[in-house]
């Protein structure tokens, strides 16, 4: 990593001499002849270390230090001072300076101090990077899946999470739209504030308006006290409007105003309330068709649809079924005090062939039922619900339209392995490939230790 050093000094000879020295040390160097110019360069965000004179006309080195420690505390600041200002330099150390040197300067000593400070800076940056990776991983941990379809969704989440843009999440019922919303909030700068969730389809028109915007005392029968709405409670955080396609147009107009002006009034109230809320909405409806049919406002649709994330159905990401099975098996073993170790090949084959119209929610229910029904340490075909079990009696393989050749190959190999009870020699013979070729492909997919026979 090549670091950038900023040198601030109103003496041209010192400024240029230090710049030449640190360029020879293979650092990027920027210079400023005043504190104001230096702060302007720091505001651009690409400075790793500051060397500043203490006494300058206008903004002093002390003021530069105060600004850096308050706004970019990870950047080390080294103070240069004359003999008569040593007390001030010591005081600067107490206020966050990394070190100080008196003039005339000992370049070797300064170079050593800079090197030590930047080593600490590098360790700090690595720590921050690792911390962010762990936080990102934690935020996405509920989104189980390594298929190309899910990787695209996860990449999209990471790109848009820490922005102010509204997000519209679409997909069939049960695909995990709420998990996507959770991940967006948890990866954003709003994560320490509330994420308020509203399931719009579960509330009547009157109740939904009151829930979203709150009401004043006496606004309607039964309103015996003032109540804050969900938008007000989500101030500084995010609000998740699930099944937003179900709301009527009178409520749509009010949501549009919040998006445009960040203002609203409680039901029965006159006071205008301002909020800072990031809106994340979800629906299993085609809102473009709803707009054409006149059931959904076009202006609201475009305000919500700044970022669009489509969550794929489970039938289009069957590569993820083994990971989901493993996760649900562990969850329901713990819930039910069981110690089931695995799912047998015939049951896996049936689960691969089944199209999962209820998506992940249906798979989760299937695994819960199978764990409860299982009497041994391995789930069998007979433990599965009838609709899933029946798919295990068919002797055909279903490859969804639109998958890549690599994904299609994986489905074919997985289902033949399951049908042959994981006998790899027999599977390779049926597929007309060598056993080593089969083993190589399984290794590439991370399946090399799956009970080889």
N, C-alpha and C positions, 0 to 999 in steps of 0.2 A: 504494500500500500504506500503510495506516494503522498506525503502530507503537505499541506499548504500553511506557510507561516506568514503572518501579517506583521510588518514592522511599522510602527508609528513614531515618528520623531520629526520635530520641526527643523533639525539641523541636517541639511542636505548631505554633508560628507558622512555623517554617522549612518544615516538612512541607506545611502547607496553602498557604503562599505559593508554593512551588515548583510545587505541583499546579495552582494557578490559572494560573500563568505558562505552563506547558506545555499546559494545556487550550486557552488562547488561541492557542497555536502549532499547534493541531489535532492533538495527540497524544492517544491514550488514556492515562490516568494512573491508577495504583493507588498506594496509600500504606500504609506499615507503621510502627508506632511502636516496633518492636524488631527485632533481627536474627532472632529465632526466627519472628516473624510474617512477615518478609520472605522467609525461606527457604521457609516454607509456601506462599506465593504463587508463588514461583519454581518449586516442585515441580509446579505445575499445568500448566506448560509453555507459557504464552502471553505471556511477558515478552521484550521485545527489547533493553532496556537498563536497567541498575540505577544509581541514584544513591544512595550510602549514606554516612552519617556514619561517621567512623573510630572515634570513642570513644563507646560506648553501654554501658549496663548489660547484663549477660548476654552474649549473643553479640555480639561486636564487628564492626566493619566489616571488619577483617582476616580474621576467620573467615568472614564472608559471601563475601568475595573468594575465599578458599581453596576454599570449597564450589562456587562458580560455575565457577571455572577448572578444577576437577577433574571436575565432572559436566555442565556445559553451557558448554564453552569458547568457543562462538561468541557469547556475550552480553557486550558491553562493560560494564565496571564503572567508574564515575567516583567517586572518593573526595573527600569533603568533610572538611576538617580545620581546627582552630584553628592559630594561628601557632606555638604551642608544640609542635606534633606534625608539623612539616614533615618531619623526618627519617624519621618513621614512614610518612608519605605517600610519600616517595621510595622507601622500602623496599617499599611496596605496589606501586609501579610496576614494580620489579624482579620482583615476583611475579605480574605479569599485569594490573594495573589499566590501564585505557585512558588515564586522566589524573587529575589532582587539582586542586582549588581550595581556597584558604584562605578562612575566614570573617573579616569579613562578605563575602558573595558578590557578584560582579559578574554580574548576570543575563544581560547581553548576551554576556559571555564564555562563561558556562555554556551558553547557548542555542547559540552557535556550535560549541562542543565537542560538544554532543549531536547537532547536525545532521551534523557531520563523522563522528561515530562511527556514526550510523545509515545514512549513505551507504555506509560500509564494510560494515555489517551487511547492507544490501540487496544489495550486490554479492556478498557471501559466500553469501547465500541463493540468488541466481540461479545462482551457480556450482554449488552443491550440487544445485539442481533440474536443471540441464543435465547434471551428472555422473550423476545418477540416471536421467535419460532415456536417456543413452548406455548405461549399464549395463543398463537394461531392454531397450533395443533389441538390445544384444549378446546378452543371455540368450535373447531370442526369435528371434534371427536364423536358427536352424535350422528354425523353424516357418514354412515358406514358405506364404503364402496371405493374400489380402485378401477372401475371400468372407465373407458375413455369418456363416456357420457357424463359420469359423475365428476371426473377430473375437470371437465370443462365448467361444470357448475361451481365447483370449489374455487377454481381460478377466477371465475367471474365475481364470486363473493369477495375474494381477497382484493380484487382491483377496485371494487365500488364501495366496500364497507366504510372506509374512513373518508367519505365525501358527504356532502349535504344533499345529494340528489335523492329524489323519491324513487322507490323501487317497486315494480309490479312483478309479483311472482305468480306464474301460471302453471297449471298442470292438473292432472286428474285427481280425484279424491283419493287420499291415502298415500300420495307419493312423498310426503314430507315437506310440504311448503312451510309449515311453521318452524321446522328445524332450520331451514334456510334463513328465515327471518331472524331467528335467535342468533345464528352465526354472524349475520350482518351487524346486528347490534353489538354483539360481544367482541367483534374485531374493530369496532369504531371508537372514536374518542369519546363517545357518549356512554361507554360501557359501565361507568361508575354511577350513572343515573338510571332512572327507571325505564323499563320497557313495558308499556301497558298494552294488553291484548284485548281486543274486542271481536267477538264472534258475531258478526252482523246478522247472519241468518237466524240466530237464536232469539232475536229481540224484535218486538213489534215496532211499528213506525214511531209511535209516541214514546215508547220506552227507549228506543235507540237514540233519539234526539236528546233526551234527558241524560242518558248514559254518556254520550259523546261530549256534550257541551255543558252539562250541569243544569241546575234550576234554582230559582229563588224561592224563598218561603212563600207559599200561597199561590205559586204559579199554576197549580192544578189541584184537583181534589186529592188529598193524601200527602201533598207537599208541605209537611208541617215544619220543615227547616230547610235552610239553604244547603245545597249539595254541589260540590265541585264535580265537573265532568272529567272524562278520561283524557281529553286533550290538556286540560289544566294540570292534571296529575302527572302527565308525561313531560311537563316543561323541563327542558334541558336534556331530555332523553329521546326515546323513540316510541311511536305508537304503531301497533300491528293491527290492521283492519282486515280480518279474515273474511272471505266470501263477500267482498265488497260489491260484487255484481248483483247482490240481493237487495241492496238498499234503494229506496225510492228517490225520485228526483228532487223533492223538497230538501231532503237531507244531503243529497249530492251537491246542491248549490252551496250549502253551508260549509261542506268539506272543501269545496273549490275555493271559497273565500279564505279559509285557513291556509291553504296552499299558496294562494296569491299574496295575501296581506298579513298572514300569521295573526289574525284577529278574529274574535267572535263575541257574542253575547250569550249569557246563560238564558235558558228558557224562562220567560217571564221577567227578564232583567233588561236594564238599559245601559249598564256599565259595560264598556268595551274592554275586553281582556286580551292582552298580547301574550303570545307563547312562542317559544323556540322549540319546535318539535320536528323530528325527522319521521316522515310517513312511509311505512312499508305496508303495501296492500297485497292481498292474494285472492285468487279466484280460480274456480274450475270451469268457468264460463268463457266463451270466446267474446271478449268485450268489443271487438271490432264489429261482430255480428249484432251485438246488443246495441251499439251505436246506430247501425244501419236501421235497426228495427225501432229506433226511437225510445228505447228503454234506458239508455245510459247516455249521459251528457258527453258530447264529443270533446268539449274543452276540458272536462275533468279527466277523461281518459288520457289525453295527451299530457296533462299535468302529472298524472300518476305514472305514466309509462315512459318516464325519462330513462330509466334503466329497466330492461325487461329480462327476467331470468325464467327460462322454461325448465321445469323439473321433469326429467323423463320418466315414463311409466316403468314398472319393474320388468315387464316383458321385453323392453328394449335395453335392459342392463342386466341380463341373466348372469353375466360374469360375477356379479356381486352377491348372488344367492348363497354361495358357500360362506362368505364372511358374515352375512346377515344371519344365517342358520347358526353359526358358531356363537355370535353375540347373543341371540335370543335363547339359545340353549343354556348358556351361562346364567343369563338373567332369570330364567324360569326354574332352573335347578336351585338357585339361591332362594327364590320365593317359595318354592314348594319343598325345600329340604331334601332334594333328590341328588343323585350322583350319576346321572346318565352321561356316558362318555362320548357317544357319537350317534350319527344317523347312518343306517345301513345303505348299501348301494341302490337297492330297489326303491327305497323311500326317497333318496336323493334324485334318482332318475325321474320319479313321478313329479317331484317338485321342480325339476328343470323343464319338464314337458308342459306343466300347467301354466296357463297364461296370466294368472293373477289379476283378474279384473279389479279387485280391491287393493292392488298394489302392496306396499310394504305393510300397511295396516292389516291386510288379510294374511300375509305371511307371518306376521307377529302373532296373530290370533291362532293360526295353524300350529305354530310351534308351541304356544302355550297349551293348546289342546293335546298335542302329541306328548308333551312332557307329563301332563296329568294322566293320560291314558297308558303311558308306557309302564310295563311291569318289570322290565329288566334294566340292563345298563346300556341298551342300544335301541334307538327308535327304529321301528320297522314300518313297512308299508301299511300294515294293519292298524297302526297307531294314528295314522293321518285321518283327517276329516274325509268323508265320502267323496266330495267333489274333487279333492286333490288326489285321493287314492285311485280313483277311476282313471286318471290320466296315466297312471303307472301300468295299466294293462295294455295300452296301445304300443305298437311296435314301430312307430314312425318318429322322426325327429323334426321339430319345428324350428326353422331358422328365420327370425324376423326380417322383413324387408329393410334395407338401408344399412345393415351392419357391414363392416369391412370383411374382407376375405379372411384376415387373421382372426377376427371375432367369430366368424362362421366356422372356421377350422376348430377353434377352441370348443364351441358348442358341440360339434360332431364328436370330437375326441372325448369330451367329458361324458356325454350321454352313452357312448359306446362302452367306455370304461365302467360306468354305473351298471349298464345292462349285463356286462360280463363280470360283475362282482369284483372289479378292479384287477382282473387278470390281464396284465399288460402284454404278455406274449400272445394271448388269444385276440386281444383288441388290435394289436399291430397286424396280426395275420388277416383279420377281417377287413381292416382298412387298407391293406395292401402296401404297408410301409414296414421298414425295418424297426426292430425293437429299440435300437439305439436312437433312431430318428424320433420315435415316440418319446423316449426318455429325455432327449434334448429339448423337445417342445414343452414337456411338463416342467422341466427345470426352468426354462424361460418364464413360465407362468407361475413359478413358485409353488408347484404341486408335487415336487419330487419326493416328499416324505409322507405321502398320503397312503400309507399301508401297502407298499409295493408287493406285488405277487408275480 
